[in-house]
Amino acid sequence: YDCFELTNNYDLSKIKINGGGGTDFCPAFDYIKSSLRNISLIIYLTDGLGTYPSSSNIKTIWAIDNPSLNYLKPPFGMTIEIK
């Protein structure tokens, strides 16, 4: 999985963002639920195209970088547009 815990010393410039749609978001949420029990917020950077879990009890922000997908509404959480 491409999940990681951010710490105060994590260098965000090391993150490489790429993609093209079709992401299955479910494994990341499964991993967080089973292995990272102290997580209180998920911020998911995405183009918005993919398979979503039906729900999550963890606060979630979907940061979507595809302005043509204004119609896209994930099934839970808050959605913001990255410009």
ABEGO torsion letter per residue (X at the ends): XABBBBBAABBAAABBBBEGEGBBAAAAAAAAAAABAABABBBBBBAGBEBBBABBABBBBBBBABAAAAABBBABEBBBBBX
